Amino acid sequence: MNYQQTIEWMFNQLPMYQQQGASAYKKDLTNTLLLSEHLGHPEQQLRCIHVAGTNGKGSTSHLLASVLQEAGYRVGLYTSPHLKDFRERIKINGEEISEDFICDFIADNKTFFETNQLSFFEMTVGLAFDYFAKAQTDINIIEVGMGGRLDSTNIIQPLLSVITNIGLDHTQFLGTTLESIAFEKAGIIKKEVPVVIGEYTIETKGVFVEKAREQQAPIYFASELIEEVYPSALIGDYQIHNKKTVQQALNVLQTETNFTVTEENIHRGFMNVIENTGLQGRWQQLRTAPKVICDTAHNSHGLKIVMRQLENEKYSDLHIVLGVVNDKDLDEILPLFPKKAKYYFCRPNIPRGLSAETLSKKACEYGLEGKVYISVSNAYLDALNTADSEDLIYIGGSTFVVAEVL
């Protein structure tokens, strides 16, 4: 199979949470451990930082990778989901994994995948670990897919664990309270491995402290970091928390290991993060006159911050291109959006995409009014044609809506 055929086989034949939702979720690590043994335990050859959290783990992972690249290290970066091309998930020093490596990996292990019915995510994690091990990276930033305790990435023994924050998301899998979700995320805390907590609440702090105590793991709270926060190319207001988390993680990494990072490395890593890693979709400005901003925030925790930032923008009229997936709690997120805006309702082009008609009908209950469009691109084009040069267009609600615009 060529690259396109290989990717289509991965997407269509095997379960993929981003596409299918609940049916792709695995409740244990059995298959991942089987795959690890089949591949010769590549994860045991890796030095890693493990990153979990409800929001901010992508930005945090990319910032960490960028700084460590600036410090001269060969850095593997595994994140999910991708926006445009599957290869975005697996990079070394910002360079995406090659098409040939993916094709060869799938071809060599296809029989094993089919026999053991591995999920899309399980396969992808195995691919990343195998790739990084063969490339002999110095350090690897591994982002959790969902949760932590039962996530396929959780077979690693990291140098450092990072949990960015806890919010109500994926409640059908992780629990309906902040405490239950924190328990799942805290599953990445390993014995005697230091852990950095980005943000915490009264409900979640006790969960983290207790888990760290059980594992005899030193625990650090980034929100209590007094140091000056470095400027960054990531300009969203919510990045303040992510930058503090990264700075605390780097402090701990240097204290606990032999990695060396200078202030200049941090400064350059923060400012060059987009150039170094290719990160997209975080309060990203796509054009001016009209100003167009896209952001991948998609749950209440993230959207509250993004909507506050939107309030601080100056514009004549506001246009919002909005689409979501079908397991999103609309009663939780729609009240966060401004009523004084023109809406362009659309459906992201994936099986889990919620119909634009359903979204529009529900949005009307909260005073959000606009038109329904057959696609994200049609919605965006009409917004561009309708908006004046002094207006603002915001695109969001789902990672997949942003991906289609990019």
NUKOLTI-920168 format. One record per residue (C-alpha): y, x, z. Coordinates in pm, whole numbers, plus 50000, padded with zeros to 5 digits. Layout:
REM NUKOLTI-920168
YXZ;...
REM end
This chain:
REM NUKOLTI-920168
500005000050000;503555011649933;506235009450203;507334973950125;503744961550115;502964979550441;505954964050621;505124929450486;501554933650611;502834943250955;505274914150969;503064887050826;499514894350933;500014903951295;501944886551574;505604896551603;507704882051884;510984883751689;509434862351415;507024839651599;508044837951963;505564829252235;502404832552025;503044869951985;503464877052356;500664896752519;500164893352893;498494926852957;498334962852837;494674962852733;495344966552360;498044992652410;495715013652626;492955010152365;495355021652093;496555050752306;492965062652351;492295057851978;495325079551893;494485106552148;497075096352410;500225108452230;502445094252507;501035120352746;502675147552535;506135131952563;509015136752804;510805103452824;513575082452970;512405046252997;515115019552958;514734982853055;517164954453126;518324920453004;521384933252818;522804967152731;519544985952698;520134992452327;523645006252379;522495026052683;519565040952491;521765051052197;524415066452424;521765086652608;520295098552279;523705107952139;524675128652445;521335146852452;521665154052079;525105168852144;523475190452413;521245205352144;518005186952217;515635171751963;515735135252070;513315107451982;514755072252004;512645040752008;514475007152015;513964971151903;514564949151719;515934963951398;518844948851210;518114957050845;515114980250807;512084985051029;512665022851027;515765018151247;513405013951543;512105049651536;514475079151493;514735116051574;518295128951610;519525098151429;517215102351130;514905073051068;511145077651047;509985083150690;508415055750480;505475078750407;504685084150777;504605046550836;502405040050532;499965067550629;499815056350993;499015020350900;496505030650633;494715054550870;494495029051154;494374995550971;490724988951048;491324995551418;494354972251420;492414944151255;489294948451467;491264947551793;493884922251676;496834943451780;500274927451781;503184939751573;504844954551882;501674972052005;501244988551667;504884998751652;504835014651997;501725034551900;503435045351580;506525057451769;504545077052028;502385093051758;505445102151552;507345117751841;504305137251962;503675151951616;507365160551579;507335178351916;510575162652037;512285176752346;512965142952503;512545106552401;514535075652488;512105046352500;513555011252515;511414983352657;510764954552420;510764926452676;510304926153052;508824959153165;505724955553380;503534943353093;505524957852805;503584979952564;505955009052631;504965008952998;502065032852955;504445062552965;505085084453270;508835090653231;511135116653380;513555088753464;513585050753459;516745030653386;517284993253440;520624981953298;520994947053449;519234913853507;520124880453348;518354848153262;516644854552928;513054850752803;512504828253105;509344813452948;507734847752989;509554865453272;510314837553519;513154813353584;514944831753866;516804864753878;514334877154139;511294870053920;512894886453617;513924916553829;510304919453944;509114921953582;511804947453489;511074967453805;507554972153672;508775003453492;509485020653825;506805047353864;505565067554158;508115093954263;510065089553936;513805084253998;515285051253882;518895042753792;520055006753828;523054998153611;524184965153764;522704944254042;523254911654226;522394900854580;519224885054437;518044915754244;519014945454460;516334938454721;513654936254451;514594970454314;514904986854656;511504973654766;509764984654445;511355019154465;510265021854830;506675012454738;506635038854465;508525064954671;510985066354383;514555078354447;516935050054351;520535053154228;523065025454163;525365033353870;527885006253959;528735026654270;529565057254056;533185067154124;533525092253840;535935085553555;534215067453269;534405086452940;535885069652630;533415058652365;533175046852005;531535015552149;534604994852235;533204962352375;534364955052731;530734953252846;530254989652747;532005000453070;528814991853262;526585008753004;528665040653010;528485042153391;524725037253370;524405065653120;526605089153324;524555082353637;521305087053442;522515120553308;523525131653657;520055123453788;518305139053486;520055172053550;519425170753923;515735162553890;514765181953574;515675213153378;517795194753121;521415206753097;524295184852979;527965195052990;531045173053021;531855181952661;528385169952555;529015136552727;532485133052577;531265141052225;528085120452267;530065089652368;532605093552088;530025102051819;527345077051921;527575056351601;527575087151379;524775103951578;522435074151612;523405047751356;523955020651618;525404988351477;526274953151585;528014960051918;531524944851895;531624959451545;534654953351329;533624947350968;537034942350808;540704934650864;543004906850732;541204885950839;539744906151122;535954901951134;533964910651447;530194907851492;528204911951811;524514908351892;525034892152237;522674862452249;522134851452610;524494838052875;524834871353057;525984889452743;527934860952587;530094855352898;531434890752864;531854888652487;533664855252506;536064869852764;536794898252523;537314873152243;539984855952457;541924888652467;542084891752089;545304881751909;544934858551611;546344827351449;543114807351416;539554814851530;536504810151306;533004813751451;529874818651241;527104808151478;523314807451458;520554809851718;516764810751755;514784780151855;513884790652210;517504795452314;518754774052606;521684757352428;522884739752743;523374774052896;525124792252611;527134765952420;529544758452708;530594795152692;532084791652343;535744781652291;536474746052180;539574756851993;537764772351697;536324762351362;532534765951359;530234775551072;526734765951188;523834783651020;520174792351066;519004828651078;516384834250809;513344839151032;510604814551136;512144811651485;515584802651349;516954769751486;518094745651216;521844744951164;521804707051186;520194707751532;522644734451649;525624714951515;524534682451678;524074699352015;527334718651981;529234685851928;528194675452280;530294704752406;533264698552178;532384725751928;533034712251579;532424725651233;530264724450921;526584730850857;525514757250604;522224764550432;522374801650514;524204827850719;525694843150404;527074809550287;528604803350629;530204837850634;531544835050279;533144801450353;534694815650670;536174844350466;537504820150203;538974796850466;540524822150706;544084834750663;544944871450700;546124866351062;542924848451165;539824861951342;536214856051238;533534861351502;529874863151396;527114860151654;524684839751861;521684860051748;520764895451650;519344880651329;522634864151229;524424897551268;521664914951072;522124891850774;525874898050763;525434935650790;
REM end
